Amino acid sequence: MTATVDKDGCIGCALCESICPEVFRMDDDGKAEAYAEVTDENKDAAFEAEQSCPVSVIAIVED
């Protein structure tokens, strides 16, 4: 599975990174980015990050 972040809408709250640092991190501009694939081991946390995003800019899709 692949996670994406719409950086245009990201407010830089870092909630996704705090929930699932295995997939999300903050870039140099203070916006979230998905830097790793969603795996079986981290998919629950990745989906929680997607659902918790206050501006709904995270999407997780099956490859």
mmCIF file as Biopython writes it, N, C-alpha, C and O atoms, coordinates in Angstrom:
data_model
#
loop_
_atom_site.group_PDB
_atom_site.id
_atom_site.type_symbol
_atom_site.label_atom_id
_atom_site.label_alt_id
_atom_site.label_comp_id
_atom_site.label_asym_id
_atom_site.label_entity_id
_atom_site.label_seq_id
_atom_site.pdbx_PDB_ins_code
_atom_site.Cartn_x
_atom_site.Cartn_y
_atom_site.Cartn_z
_atom_site.occupancy
_atom_site.B_iso_or_equiv
_atom_site.auth_seq_id
_atom_site.auth_asym_id
_atom_site.pdbx_PDB_model_num
ATOM 1   N N  . MET A ? 1  ? 0.847  -1.181 0.000  1.0 0.0 1  A 1 
ATOM 2   C CA . MET A ? 1  ? 0.000  0.000  0.000  1.0 0.0 1  A 1 
ATOM 3   C C  . MET A ? 1  ? 0.886  1.236  0.000  1.0 0.0 1  A 1 
ATOM 4   O O  . MET A ? 1  ? 2.019  1.217  0.481  1.0 0.0 1  A 1 
ATOM 5   N N  . THR A ? 2  ? 0.343  2.293  -0.546 1.0 0.0 2  A 1 
ATOM 6   C CA . THR A ? 2  ? 1.073  3.543  -0.632 1.0 0.0 2  A 1 
ATOM 7   C C  . THR A ? 2  ? 0.284  4.652  0.055  1.0 0.0 2  A 1 
ATOM 8   O O  . THR A ? 2  ? -0.930 4.769  -0.115 1.0 0.0 2  A 1 
ATOM 9   N N  . ALA A ? 3  ? 0.990  5.454  0.826  1.0 0.0 3  A 1 
ATOM 10  C CA . ALA A ? 3  ? 0.384  6.624  1.461  1.0 0.0 3  A 1 
ATOM 11  C C  . ALA A ? 3  ? 0.819  7.867  0.693  1.0 0.0 3  A 1 
ATOM 12  O O  . ALA A ? 3  ? 1.958  7.960  0.234  1.0 0.0 3  A 1 
ATOM 13  N N  . THR A ? 4  ? -0.096 8.813  0.560  1.0 0.0 4  A 1 
ATOM 14  C CA . THR A ? 4  ? 0.226  10.098 -0.049 1.0 0.0 4  A 1 
ATOM 15  C C  . THR A ? 4  ? -0.296 11.217 0.837  1.0 0.0 4  A 1 
ATOM 16  O O  . THR A ? 4  ? -1.240 11.040 1.607  1.0 0.0 4  A 1 
ATOM 17  N N  . VAL A ? 5  ? 0.342  12.368 0.708  1.0 0.0 5  A 1 
ATOM 18  C CA . VAL A ? 5  ? -0.078 13.562 1.443  1.0 0.0 5  A 1 
ATOM 19  C C  . VAL A ? 5  ? -0.232 14.698 0.434  1.0 0.0 5  A 1 
ATOM 20  O O  . VAL A ? 5  ? 0.687  14.977 -0.336 1.0 0.0 5  A 1 
ATOM 21  N N  . ASP A ? 6  ? -1.381 15.346 0.440  1.0 0.0 6  A 1 
ATOM 22  C CA . ASP A ? 6  ? -1.598 16.531 -0.387 1.0 0.0 6  A 1 
ATOM 23  C C  . ASP A ? 6  ? -0.980 17.712 0.353  1.0 0.0 6  A 1 
ATOM 24  O O  . ASP A ? 6  ? -1.605 18.300 1.236  1.0 0.0 6  A 1 
ATOM 25  N N  . LYS A ? 7  ? 0.249  18.051 -0.014 1.0 0.0 7  A 1 
ATOM 26  C CA . LYS A ? 7  ? 0.988  19.081 0.714  1.0 0.0 7  A 1 
ATOM 27  C C  . LYS A ? 7  ? 0.344  20.457 0.602  1.0 0.0 7  A 1 
ATOM 28  O O  . LYS A ? 7  ? 0.556  21.305 1.469  1.0 0.0 7  A 1 
ATOM 29  N N  . ASP A ? 8  ? -0.435 20.695 -0.444 1.0 0.0 8  A 1 
ATOM 30  C CA . ASP A ? 8  ? -1.104 21.993 -0.583 1.0 0.0 8  A 1 
ATOM 31  C C  . ASP A ? 8  ? -2.096 22.232 0.549  1.0 0.0 8  A 1 
ATOM 32  O O  . ASP A ? 8  ? -2.323 23.374 0.948  1.0 0.0 8  A 1 
ATOM 33  N N  . GLY A ? 9  ? -2.682 21.168 1.061  1.0 0.0 9  A 1 
ATOM 34  C CA . GLY A ? 9  ? -3.661 21.311 2.126  1.0 0.0 9  A 1 
ATOM 35  C C  . GLY A ? 9  ? -3.116 21.038 3.512  1.0 0.0 9  A 1 
ATOM 36  O O  . GLY A ? 9  ? -3.790 21.300 4.509  1.0 0.0 9  A 1 
ATOM 37  N N  . CYS A ? 10 ? -1.902 20.513 3.586  1.0 0.0 10 A 1 
ATOM 38  C CA . CYS A ? 10 ? -1.307 20.157 4.878  1.0 0.0 10 A 1 
ATOM 39  C C  . CYS A ? 10 ? -1.065 21.408 5.719  1.0 0.0 10 A 1 
ATOM 40  O O  . CYS A ? 10 ? -0.557 22.411 5.218  1.0 0.0 10 A 1 
ATOM 41  N N  . ILE A ? 11 ? -1.431 21.344 7.000  1.0 0.0 11 A 1 
ATOM 42  C CA . ILE A ? 11 ? -1.228 22.480 7.905  1.0 0.0 11 A 1 
ATOM 43  C C  . ILE A ? 11 ? -0.016 22.283 8.811  1.0 0.0 11 A 1 
ATOM 44  O O  . ILE A ? 11 ? 0.263  23.126 9.663  1.0 0.0 11 A 1 
ATOM 45  N N  . GLY A ? 12 ? 0.704  21.178 8.633  1.0 0.0 12 A 1 
ATOM 46  C CA . GLY A ? 12 ? 1.936  20.958 9.385  1.0 0.0 12 A 1 
ATOM 47  C C  . GLY A ? 12 ? 1.747  20.671 10.852 1.0 0.0 12 A 1 
ATOM 48  O O  . GLY A ? 12 ? 2.599  21.030 11.665 1.0 0.0 12 A 1 
ATOM 49  N N  . CYS A ? 13 ? 0.651  20.031 11.212 1.0 0.0 13 A 1 
ATOM 50  C CA . CYS A ? 13 ? 0.391  19.765 12.632 1.0 0.0 13 A 1 
ATOM 51  C C  . CYS A ? 13 ? 1.214  18.608 13.182 1.0 0.0 13 A 1 
ATOM 52  O O  . CYS A ? 13 ? 1.367  18.482 14.397 1.0 0.0 13 A 1 
ATOM 53  N N  . ALA A ? 14 ? 1.745  17.761 12.302 1.0 0.0 14 A 1 
ATOM 54  C CA . ALA A ? 14 ? 2.612  16.631 12.657 1.0 0.0 14 A 1 
ATOM 55  C C  . ALA A ? 14 ? 1.886  15.505 13.388 1.0 0.0 14 A 1 
ATOM 56  O O  . ALA A ? 14 ? 2.531  14.641 13.982 1.0 0.0 14 A 1 
ATOM 57  N N  . LEU A ? 15 ? 0.566  15.504 13.352 1.0 0.0 15 A 1 
ATOM 58  C CA . LEU A ? 15 ? -0.177 14.431 13.998 1.0 0.0 15 A 1 
ATOM 59  C C  . LEU A ? 15 ? 0.109  13.084 13.342 1.0 0.0 15 A 1 
ATOM 60  O O  . LEU A ? 15 ? 0.264  12.076 14.032 1.0 0.0 15 A 1 
ATOM 61  N N  . CYS A ? 16 ? 0.180  13.064 12.025 1.0 0.0 16 A 1 
ATOM 62  C CA . CYS A ? 16 ? 0.445  11.802 11.326 1.0 0.0 16 A 1 
ATOM 63  C C  . CYS A ? 16 ? 1.807  11.232 11.719 1.0 0.0 16 A 1 
ATOM 64  O O  . CYS A ? 16 ? 1.942  10.027 11.927 1.0 0.0 16 A 1 
ATOM 65  N N  . GLU A ? 17 ? 2.801  12.087 11.819 1.0 0.0 17 A 1 
ATOM 66  C CA . GLU A ? 17 ? 4.132  11.643 12.217 1.0 0.0 17 A 1 
ATOM 67  C C  . GLU A ? 17 ? 4.127  11.088 13.635 1.0 0.0 17 A 1 
ATOM 68  O O  . GLU A ? 17 ? 4.809  10.105 13.923 1.0 0.0 17 A 1 
ATOM 69  N N  . SER A ? 18 ? 3.367  11.711 14.512 1.0 0.0 18 A 1 
ATOM 70  C CA . SER A ? 18 ? 3.320  11.227 15.891 1.0 0.0 18 A 1 
ATOM 71  C C  . SER A ? 18 ? 2.589  9.891  16.002 1.0 0.0 18 A 1 
ATOM 72  O O  . SER A ? 18 ? 2.893  9.091  16.887 1.0 0.0 18 A 1 
ATOM 73  N N  . ILE A ? 19 ? 1.629  9.644  15.114 1.0 0.0 19 A 1 
ATOM 74  C CA . ILE A ? 19 ? 0.878  8.387  15.130 1.0 0.0 19 A 1 
ATOM 75  C C  . ILE A ? 19 ? 1.637  7.276  14.405 1.0 0.0 19 A 1 
ATOM 76  O O  . ILE A ? 19 ? 1.664  6.137  14.872 1.0 0.0 19 A 1 
ATOM 77  N N  . CYS A ? 20 ? 2.245  7.596  13.283 1.0 0.0 20 A 1 
ATOM 78  C CA . CYS A ? 20 ? 2.897  6.577  12.458 1.0 0.0 20 A 1 
ATOM 79  C C  . CYS A ? 20 ? 4.223  7.092  11.876 1.0 0.0 20 A 1 
ATOM 80  O O  . CYS A ? 20 ? 4.308  7.376  10.681 1.0 0.0 20 A 1 
ATOM 81  N N  . PRO A ? 21 ? 5.246  7.210  12.716 1.0 0.0 21 A 1 
ATOM 82  C CA . PRO A ? 21 ? 6.538  7.713  12.221 1.0 0.0 21 A 1 
ATOM 83  C C  . PRO A ? 21 ? 7.235  6.766  11.258 1.0 0.0 21 A 1 
ATOM 84  O O  . PRO A ? 21 ? 8.204  7.149  10.603 1.0 0.0 21 A 1 
ATOM 85  N N  . GLU A ? 22 ? 6.752  5.534  11.165 1.0 0.0 22 A 1 
ATOM 86  C CA . GLU A ? 22 ? 7.328  4.585  10.212 1.0 0.0 22 A 1 
ATOM 87  C C  . GLU A ? 22 ? 6.975  4.931  8.762  1.0 0.0 22 A 1 
ATOM 88  O O  . GLU A ? 22 ? 7.630  4.459  7.833  1.0 0.0 22 A 1 
ATOM 89  N N  . VAL A ? 23 ? 5.944  5.752  8.570  1.0 0.0 23 A 1 
ATOM 90  C CA . VAL A ? 23 ? 5.490  6.112  7.224  1.0 0.0 23 A 1 
ATOM 91  C C  . VAL A ? 23 ? 5.560  7.622  6.981  1.0 0.0 23 A 1 
ATOM 92  O O  . VAL A ? 23 ? 5.887  8.053  5.876  1.0 0.0 23 A 1 
ATOM 93  N N  . PHE A ? 24 ? 5.257  8.423  7.995  1.0 0.0 24 A 1 
ATOM 94  C CA . PHE A ? 24 ? 5.154  9.866  7.814  1.0 0.0 24 A 1 
ATOM 95  C C  . PHE A ? 24 ? 6.254  10.608 8.569  1.0 0.0 24 A 1 
ATOM 96  O O  . PHE A ? 24 ? 6.688  10.197 9.645  1.0 0.0 24 A 1 
ATOM 97  N N  . ARG A ? 25 ? 6.687  11.717 7.966  1.0 0.0 25 A 1 
ATOM 98  C CA . ARG A ? 25 ? 7.636  12.613 8.615  1.0 0.0 25 A 1 
ATOM 99  C C  . ARG A ? 25 ? 7.372  14.021 8.096  1.0 0.0 25 A 1 
ATOM 100 O O  . ARG A ? 25 ? 6.655  14.214 7.114  1.0 0.0 25 A 1 
ATOM 101 N N  . MET A ? 26 ? 7.958  14.986 8.765  1.0 0.0 26 A 1 
ATOM 102 C CA . MET A ? 26 ? 7.821  16.372 8.344  1.0 0.0 26 A 1 
ATOM 103 C C  . MET A ? 26 ? 9.003  16.726 7.454  1.0 0.0 26 A 1 
ATOM 104 O O  . MET A ? 26 ? 10.146 16.385 7.760  1.0 0.0 26 A 1 
ATOM 105 N N  . ASP A ? 27 ? 8.717  17.416 6.344  1.0 0.0 27 A 1 
ATOM 106 C CA . ASP A ? 27 ? 9.796  17.791 5.422  1.0 0.0 27 A 1 
ATOM 107 C C  . ASP A ? 27 ? 10.404 19.131 5.840  1.0 0.0 27 A 1 
ATOM 108 O O  . ASP A ? 27 ? 10.024 19.696 6.865  1.0 0.0 27 A 1 
ATOM 109 N N  . ASP A ? 28 ? 11.323 19.623 5.064  1.0 0.0 28 A 1 
ATOM 110 C CA . ASP A ? 28 ? 12.024 20.865 5.390  1.0 0.0 28 A 1 
ATOM 111 C C  . ASP A ? 28 ? 11.117 22.090 5.370  1.0 0.0 28 A 1 
ATOM 112 O O  . ASP A ? 28 ? 11.444 23.118 5.963  1.0 0.0 28 A 1 
ATOM 113 N N  . ASP A ? 29 ? 9.976  21.984 4.688  1.0 0.0 29 A 1 
ATOM 114 C CA . ASP A ? 29 ? 9.014  23.088 4.631  1.0 0.0 29 A 1 
ATOM 115 C C  . ASP A ? 29 ? 7.969  23.008 5.742  1.0 0.0 29 A 1 
ATOM 116 O O  . ASP A ? 29 ? 7.049  23.825 5.791  1.0 0.0 29 A 1 
ATOM 117 N N  . GLY A ? 30 ? 8.110  22.022 6.638  1.0 0.0 30 A 1 
ATOM 118 C CA . GLY A ? 30 ? 7.159  21.869 7.730  1.0 0.0 30 A 1 
ATOM 119 C C  . GLY A ? 30 ? 5.860  21.207 7.320  1.0 0.0 30 A 1 
ATOM 120 O O  . GLY A ? 30 ? 4.854  21.319 8.022  1.0 0.0 30 A 1 
ATOM 121 N N  . LYS A ? 31 ? 5.872  20.525 6.199  1.0 0.0 31 A 1 
ATOM 122 C CA . LYS A ? 31 ? 4.696  19.800 5.719  1.0 0.0 31 A 1 
ATOM 123 C C  . LYS A ? 31 ? 4.948  18.306 5.853  1.0 0.0 31 A 1 
ATOM 124 O O  . LYS A ? 31 ? 6.092  17.853 5.801  1.0 0.0 31 A 1 
ATOM 125 N N  . ALA A ? 32 ? 3.886  17.553 6.024  1.0 0.0 32 A 1 
ATOM 126 C CA . ALA A ? 32 ? 4.012  16.099 6.147  1.0 0.0 32 A 1 
ATOM 127 C C  . ALA A ? 32 ? 4.340  15.487 4.803  1.0 0.0 32 A 1 
ATOM 128 O O  . ALA A ? 32 ? 3.944  15.997 3.755  1.0 0.0 32 A 1 
ATOM 129 N N  . GLU A ? 33 ? 5.067  14.388 4.851  1.0 0.0 33 A 1 
ATOM 130 C CA . GLU A ? 33 ? 5.321  13.605 3.651  1.0 0.0 33 A 1 
ATOM 131 C C  . GLU A ? 33 ? 5.301  12.131 4.026  1.0 0.0 33 A 1 
ATOM 132 O O  . GLU A ? 33 ? 5.647  11.749 5.144  1.0 0.0 33 A 1 
ATOM 133 N N  . ALA A ? 34 ? 4.893  11.324 3.077  1.0 0.0 34 A 1 
ATOM 134 C CA . ALA A ? 34 ? 4.941  9.877  3.241  1.0 0.0 34 A 1 
ATOM 135 C C  . ALA A ? 34 ? 6.248  9.426  2.615  1.0 0.0 34 A 1 
ATOM 136 O O  . ALA A ? 34 ? 6.438  9.551  1.405  1.0 0.0 34 A 1 
ATOM 137 N N  . TYR A ? 35 ? 7.148  8.904  3.434  1.0 0.0 35 A 1 
ATOM 138 C CA . TYR A ? 35 ? 8.477  8.554  2.941  1.0 0.0 35 A 1 
ATOM 139 C C  . TYR A ? 35 ? 8.713  7.053  2.848  1.0 0.0 35 A 1 
ATOM 140 O O  . TYR A ? 35 ? 9.765  6.621  2.376  1.0 0.0 35 A 1 
ATOM 141 N N  . ALA A ? 36 ? 7.755  6.259  3.288  1.0 0.0 36 A 1 
ATOM 142 C CA . ALA A ? 36 ? 7.919  4.806  3.266  1.0 0.0 36 A 1 
ATOM 143 C C  . ALA A ? 36 ? 6.595  4.146  2.901  1.0 0.0 36 A 1 
ATOM 144 O O  . ALA A ? 36 ? 5.525  4.738  3.046  1.0 0.0 36 A 1 
ATOM 145 N N  . GLU A ? 37 ? 6.689  2.920  2.431  1.0 0.0 37 A 1 
ATOM 146 C CA . GLU A ? 37 ? 5.504  2.149  2.086  1.0 0.0 37 A 1 
ATOM 147 C C  . GLU A ? 37 ? 4.733  1.750  3.348  1.0 0.0 37 A 1 
ATOM 148 O O  . GLU A ? 37 ? 5.312  1.598  4.424  1.0 0.0 37 A 1 
ATOM 149 N N  . VAL A ? 38 ? 3.445  1.588  3.197  1.0 0.0 38 A 1 
ATOM 150 C CA . VAL A ? 38 ? 2.614  1.045  4.262  1.0 0.0 38 A 1 
ATOM 151 C C  . VAL A ? 38 ? 2.750  -0.473 4.205  1.0 0.0 38 A 1 
ATOM 152 O O  . VAL A ? 38 ? 2.502  -1.089 3.168  1.0 0.0 38 A 1 
ATOM 153 N N  . THR A ? 39 ? 3.144  -1.065 5.323  1.0 0.0 39 A 1 
ATOM 154 C CA . THR A ? 39 ? 3.358  -2.508 5.403  1.0 0.0 39 A 1 
ATOM 155 C C  . THR A ? 39 ? 2.315  -3.139 6.315  1.0 0.0 39 A 1 
ATOM 156 O O  . THR A ? 39 ? 1.533  -2.443 6.961  1.0 0.0 39 A 1 
ATOM 157 N N  . ASP A ? 40 ? 2.316  -4.457 6.357  1.0 0.0 40 A 1 
ATOM 158 C CA . ASP A ? 40 ? 1.402  -5.152 7.273  1.0 0.0 40 A 1 
ATOM 159 C C  . ASP A ? 40 ? 1.662  -4.752 8.715  1.0 0.0 40 A 1 
ATOM 160 O O  . ASP A ? 40 ? 0.737  -4.680 9.525  1.0 0.0 40 A 1 
ATOM 161 N N  . GLU A ? 41 ? 2.927  -4.491 9.033  1.0 0.0 41 A 1 
ATOM 162 C CA . GLU A ? 41 ? 3.297  -4.149 10.411 1.0 0.0 41 A 1 
ATOM 163 C C  . GLU A ? 41 ? 2.822  -2.759 10.824 1.0 0.0 41 A 1 
ATOM 164 O O  . GLU A ? 41 ? 2.528  -2.538 11.999 1.0 0.0 41 A 1 
ATOM 165 N N  . ASN A ? 42 ? 2.739  -1.810 9.879  1.0 0.0 42 A 1 
ATOM 166 C CA . ASN A ? 42 ? 2.374  -0.447 10.266 1.0 0.0 42 A 1 
ATOM 167 C C  . ASN A ? 42 ? 1.042  0.035  9.681  1.0 0.0 42 A 1 
ATOM 168 O O  . ASN A ? 42 ? 0.688  1.205  9.821  1.0 0.0 42 A 1 
ATOM 169 N N  . LYS A ? 43 ? 0.312  -0.860 9.032  1.0 0.0 43 A 1 
ATOM 170 C CA . LYS A ? 43 ? -0.909 -0.401 8.356  1.0 0.0 43 A 1 
ATOM 171 C C  . LYS A ? 43 ? -1.976 0.120  9.312  1.0 0.0 43 A 1 
ATOM 172 O O  . LYS A ? 43 ? -2.686 1.067  8.972  1.0 0.0 43 A 1 
ATOM 173 N N  . ASP A ? 44 ? -2.109 -0.468 10.492 1.0 0.0 44 A 1 
ATOM 174 C CA . ASP A ? 44 ? -3.113 0.026  11.440 1.0 0.0 44 A 1 
ATOM 175 C C  . ASP A ? 44 ? -2.799 1.465  11.854 1.0 0.0 44 A 1 
ATOM 176 O O  . ASP A ? 44 ? -3.693 2.310  11.909 1.0 0.0 44 A 1 
ATOM 177 N N  . ALA A ? 45 ? -1.532 1.734  12.142 1.0 0.0 45 A 1 
ATOM 178 C CA . ALA A ? 45 ? -1.126 3.087  12.522 1.0 0.0 45 A 1 
ATOM 179 C C  . ALA A ? 45 ? -1.268 4.048  11.348 1.0 0.0 45 A 1 
ATOM 180 O O  . ALA A ? 45 ? -1.673 5.195  11.537 1.0 0.0 45 A 1 
ATOM 181 N N  . ALA A ? 46 ? -0.942 3.599  10.144 1.0 0.0 46 A 1 
ATOM 182 C CA . ALA A ? 46 ? -1.072 4.455  8.963  1.0 0.0 46 A 1 
ATOM 183 C C  . ALA A ? 46 ? -2.535 4.832  8.722  1.0 0.0 46 A 1 
ATOM 184 O O  . ALA A ? 46 ? -2.837 5.988  8.426  1.0 0.0 46 A 1 
ATOM 185 N N  . PHE A ? 47 ? -3.439 3.863  8.846  1.0 0.0 47 A 1 
ATOM 186 C CA . PHE A ? 47 ? -4.865 4.157  8.688  1.0 0.0 47 A 1 
ATOM 187 C C  . PHE A ? 47 ? -5.361 5.080  9.797  1.0 0.0 47 A 1 
ATOM 188 O O  . PHE A ? 47 ? -6.209 5.940  9.556  1.0 0.0 47 A 1 
ATOM 189 N N  . GLU A ? 48 ? -4.838 4.908  11.008 1.0 0.0 48 A 1 
ATOM 190 C CA . GLU A ? 48 ? -5.208 5.812  12.102 1.0 0.0 48 A 1 
ATOM 191 C C  . GLU A ? 48 ? -4.751 7.239  11.787 1.0 0.0 48 A 1 
ATOM 192 O O  . GLU A ? 48 ? -5.482 8.197  12.036 1.0 0.0 48 A 1 
ATOM 193 N N  . ALA A ? 49 ? -3.556 7.375  11.245 1.0 0.0 49 A 1 
ATOM 194 C CA . ALA A ? 49 ? -3.054 8.700  10.864 1.0 0.0 49 A 1 
ATOM 195 C C  . ALA A ? 49 ? -3.935 9.317  9.778  1.0 0.0 49 A 1 
ATOM 196 O O  . ALA A ? 49 ? -4.248 10.506 9.829  1.0 0.0 49 A 1 
ATOM 197 N N  . GLU A ? 50 ? -4.333 8.505  8.798  1.0 0.0 50 A 1 
ATOM 198 C CA . GLU A ? 50 ? -5.216 8.985  7.732  1.0 0.0 50 A 1 
ATOM 199 C C  . GLU A ? 50 ? -6.532 9.500  8.315  1.0 0.0 50 A 1 
ATOM 200 O O  . GLU A ? 50 ? -6.992 10.585 7.958  1.0 0.0 50 A 1 
ATOM 201 N N  . GLN A ? 51 ? -7.127 8.727  9.202  1.0 0.0 51 A 1 
ATOM 202 C CA . GLN A ? 51 ? -8.415 9.098  9.785  1.0 0.0 51 A 1 
ATOM 203 C C  . GLN A ? 51 ? -8.301 10.282 10.753 1.0 0.0 51 A 1 
ATOM 204 O O  . GLN A ? 51 ? -9.263 11.027 10.941 1.0 0.0 51 A 1 
ATOM 205 N N  . SER A ? 52 ? -7.134 10.452 11.359 1.0 0.0 52 A 1 
ATOM 206 C CA . SER A ? 52 ? -6.938 11.500 12.361 1.0 0.0 52 A 1 
ATOM 207 C C  . SER A ? 52 ? -6.533 12.844 11.768 1.0 0.0 52 A 1 
ATOM 208 O O  . SER A ? 52 ? -6.578 13.859 12.464 1.0 0.0 52 A 1 
ATOM 209 N N  . CYS A ? 53 ? -6.147 12.872 10.523 1.0 0.0 53 A 1 
ATOM 210 C CA . CYS A ? 53 ? -5.683 14.120 9.899  1.0 0.0 53 A 1 
ATOM 211 C C  . CYS A ? 53 ? -6.803 15.168 9.964  1.0 0.0 53 A 1 
ATOM 212 O O  . CYS A ? 53 ? -7.897 14.937 9.448  1.0 0.0 53 A 1 
ATOM 213 N N  . PRO A ? 54 ? -6.533 16.313 10.592 1.0 0.0 54 A 1 
ATOM 214 C CA . PRO A ? 54 ? -7.603 17.302 10.758 1.0 0.0 54 A 1 
ATOM 215 C C  . PRO A ? 54 ? -8.033 17.983 9.461  1.0 0.0 54 A 1 
ATOM 216 O O  . PRO A ? 54 ? -9.097 18.600 9.412  1.0 0.0 54 A 1 
ATOM 217 N N  . VAL A ? 55 ? -7.221 17.880 8.414  1.0 0.0 55 A 1 
ATOM 218 C CA . VAL A ? 55 ? -7.577 18.507 7.136  1.0 0.0 55 A 1 
ATOM 219 C C  . VAL A ? 55 ? -7.763 17.484 6.023  1.0 0.0 55 A 1 
ATOM 220 O O  . VAL A ? 55 ? -7.915 17.852 4.859  1.0 0.0 55 A 1 
ATOM 221 N N  . SER A ? 56 ? -7.750 16.207 6.373  1.0 0.0 56 A 1 
ATOM 222 C CA . SER A ? 56 ? -8.033 15.091 5.443  1.0 0.0 56 A 1 
ATOM 223 C C  . SER A ? 56 ? -7.201 15.125 4.168  1.0 0.0 56 A 1 
ATOM 224 O O  . SER A ? 56 ? -7.740 15.014 3.067  1.0 0.0 56 A 1 
ATOM 225 N N  . VAL A ? 57 ? -5.879 15.279 4.318  1.0 0.0 57 A 1 
ATOM 226 C CA . VAL A ? 57 ? -5.006 15.329 3.148  1.0 0.0 57 A 1 
ATOM 227 C C  . VAL A ? 57 ? -4.201 14.051 2.954  1.0 0.0 57 A 1 
ATOM 228 O O  . VAL A ? 57 ? -3.370 13.973 2.049  1.0 0.0 57 A 1 
ATOM 229 N N  . ILE A ? 58 ? -4.440 13.052 3.792  1.0 0.0 58 A 1 
ATOM 230 C CA . ILE A ? 58 ? -3.729 11.779 3.675  1.0 0.0 58 A 1 
ATOM 231 C C  . ILE A ? 58 ? -4.620 10.768 2.971  1.0 0.0 58 A 1 
ATOM 232 O O  . ILE A ? 58 ? -5.808 10.651 3.270  1.0 0.0 58 A 1 
ATOM 233 N N  . ALA A ? 59 ? -4.033 10.043 2.037  1.0 0.0 59 A 1 
ATOM 234 C CA . ALA A ? 59 ? -4.750 8.961  1.358  1.0 0.0 59 A 1 
ATOM 235 C C  . ALA A ? 59 ? -3.846 7.731  1.365  1.0 0.0 59 A 1 
ATOM 236 O O  . ALA A ? 59 ? -2.644 7.824  1.117  1.0 0.0 59 A 1 
ATOM 237 N N  . ILE A ? 60 ? -4.438 6.596  1.649  1.0 0.0 60 A 1 
ATOM 238 C CA . ILE A ? 60 ? -3.726 5.327  1.602  1.0 0.0 60 A 1 
ATOM 239 C C  . ILE A ? 60 ? -4.441 4.466  0.577  1.0 0.0 60 A 1 
ATOM 240 O O  . ILE A ? 60 ? -5.642 4.215  0.685  1.0 0.0 60 A 1 
ATOM 241 N N  . VAL A ? 61 ? -3.683 4.014  -0.429 1.0 0.0 61 A 1 
ATOM 242 C CA . VAL A ? 61 ? -4.269 3.241  -1.520 1.0 0.0 61 A 1 
ATOM 243 C C  . VAL A ? 61 ? -3.507 1.935  -1.695 1.0 0.0 61 A 1 
ATOM 244 O O  . VAL A ? 61 ? -2.304 1.855  -1.449 1.0 0.0 61 A 1 
ATOM 245 N N  . GLU A ? 62 ? -4.235 0.925  -2.121 1.0 0.0 62 A 1 
ATOM 246 C CA . GLU A ? 62 ? -3.599 -0.369 -2.418 1.0 0.0 62 A 1 
ATOM 247 C C  . GLU A ? 62 ? -2.901 -0.264 -3.759 1.0 0.0 62 A 1 
ATOM 248 O O  . GLU A ? 62 ? -3.429 0.329  -4.699 1.0 0.0 62 A 1 
ATOM 249 N N  . ASP A ? 63 ? -1.724 -0.835 -3.843 1.0 0.0 63 A 1 
ATOM 250 C CA . ASP A ? 63 ? -0.945 -0.796 -5.098 1.0 0.0 63 A 1 
ATOM 251 C C  . ASP A ? 63 ? -1.493 -1.782 -6.101 1.0 0.0 63 A 1 
ATOM 252 O O  . ASP A ? 63 ? -0.970 -1.891 -7.209 1.0 0.0 63 A 1 
#
